[in-house]
């Protein structure tokens, strides 16, 4: 295959003309005649027993169609929301999570009753009249206290609050003995709300006449949702159609089944009305699972010359009131805790702790931002302890031979870590900055620089390690390529864009593989009634490295058939037929050509080879041989105002390597957005609960601080290109890279700026309040020290 | 008790009977049927519902439909003229100023007002002018570029960023 014009080209997006015109179709833009709107009555308490639910007043409210509680849904929904093995196959307990509470609520925002009414406003009015009588129970909020056997239980009938406790590699007391310096730190990862600007939403219509269910929803995983709804509602998969057109962001939060997905569809079945539910923002922050919610106890040792020796990691992960469908995926943080470096020994243990908060689940990066953050913080802490330059310690310890097998047996497919580091250092002007910093400090100006030489695992995933992911379904990917008689092409994929630009980039791959004009190719996704039997969705930076390869593979199957037919037409041997830039010809006779479109027409005609069926289309499933391993170096430059604790993020440099690039404009856009979410975690965002009552304090966008354009500087991007040997396109993933890299760069810069105060570590978000207090404490400590010396 | 509200939306006269409590954004979306104006929060933070009311950017969740009586409203659907995208729409396309596209109509409307007040804004003025709108996908970098590029197309005096061809290669 000749790599021709389209792969690597900056093609402007096909999605945009409709989206900039207000002509997109997000789930709330669909309404069916007779639609009833659903409002959900949610628990105001973190933990309570439900004594009674009185719907008398609510039932009489204008426009009310129906009110359903657990006992109604128990007739329509079987079982609970499934929990995937993810990276913790053996769990201690996964409390059964029925989509609506029966006798006990275990987090603020858990569904207790639903109201259907003729209009949105009437549904909310009536929901406010549902009278639920609760007995409050103690809220378990602190992970360490929750692990005490005497702690109150998150579920009053639970054995304890341990969801899992898994040691990946046991501690080896001998390992640390080789180290000349040892550092210890507790590193927090605050809870984050994914906050897609389009909230979640579901609309469902059940046709009693033929028993079919159509579901319109904002989702990253249309086919997996159909699978989960089949299991939950007992309808055949063939009778359920999930439609998801434009999706207004997801960041993981629309990548797994949630309570409302079952409640809306079951309510449509129970009421025989189309039912629509659109999440409010407070519902989203309270009820849509959070990301992160962890702390890590780490201990690391190095030799005097900077050689890394041993790392000991214990992850405590706040699972919430139930274990999220993919919540345990975040255990991957342990397996990547060594980052881009060679370590002699790493021990790791993950502990999943139940608390009376909404469950945590996958959010952009899921486990990998945590791994980078802890590893890159540890590297800087060791550099500080050794009085070594943070650049030098990284250079000394980078993995350099690929494939590189890490301490947990994961195989990094390709990398050139130092190259990305060098480029980033050059862009920032590292040596010059250190001089400015030195001069600044003499004038009371606190500048800091922070490096993050990140790696990640993505392109989920090979069938073997993901086989058990969701009820036995391995997370491979599918595509179907159809060439019509007149030569235009439709491509159906199992991935689903929620901003990733698949309508633009996948046809770029098809154009080059089939050698047909880009404009003749149309991409379709987000409707389970079309295309291959199953698709796996978009998450874990997998769409290109797995889905793009399925597209490539299906296109190649089409080319193979077309070549056979061309040979037949040319009356030549197949081996003598050349395919170049969409043209077939016989070796030595390049002037007698047949274009793909001509072969397409012939394929639907009468004169085929004896063993050939009509048509020119193919389905392919791609099962990657490994994950893919992008990497890069990010550098943040900050100034901290010691009087206010305010962090001014002055520059942000990102040099990333995601292998071959299909469309550089899209890749840069993904990095921009990803970096911004990591900066947001480092400096602004945190879901805060009152630790006694379990009441959320950040339930609106007034309190939950998504950055605006004012907080994000111009981001300076460049890349290196190290093709992946894992797939024929040489591609990796880039959707999560920015988020995986950036919190560490920012916090390392903040810590660097504060090093004159003797501050070694700052937790996130590095808010003015937190930093100011740390500076005050450091000043007190230092003056006490001076007193003591007198 | 429903009351009458008469407005001009995108140049077309509209008249409906609505509940007094109906928010303008719900009126535009659910009654008039213009679904390009989006809703992203309950508290007037996100700006996805931004429209122009008599030429000024307004978050349409902060007004009742009845308060729009006699006003002239422009929504995203009213920006393109004769099948030609508005320079801001074109610039967001050219500069990759959107990904999922959900916040985009609000940004374009807020930017339209910004440029009507300040035809030649600096990057900082663009950032400040758009601080009432939240985007979760783009990191704002390309949104700022888009507005700057549109300003140049629309005749801002010194802006330099030129719109690039929609199918160009870098």
Interface residues (C-beta under 8 A of the other chain):
Chain A: X9 X10 X11 X12 X13 X15 X16 X17 X19 X20 X21 X22 X23 X24 X26 X28 X29 X31 X120 X121 X195 X196 X197 X198 X199 X246 X247 X248 X249 X251 X278 X280 X281 X282 X498 X499 X500 X501 X664 X665 X666 X668 X669 X670 X672 X673 X674 X675 X676 X677 X700 X701 X702 X706 X708 X709 X710 X712 X714 X715 X738
Chain B: X19 X21 X22 X26 X29 X30 X34 X35 X36 X37 X38 X39 X40 X41 X42 X43 X45 X46 X48 X75 X76 X77 X79 X80 X85 X89 X90 X92 X93 X94 X96 X98 X99 X100 X101 X102 X103 X104 X105 X108 X123 X126 X127 X128 X130 X131 X132 X133 X134 X135 X136 X137 X138 X139 X140 X141 X142 X143 X144 X166 X167 X168 X169 X170
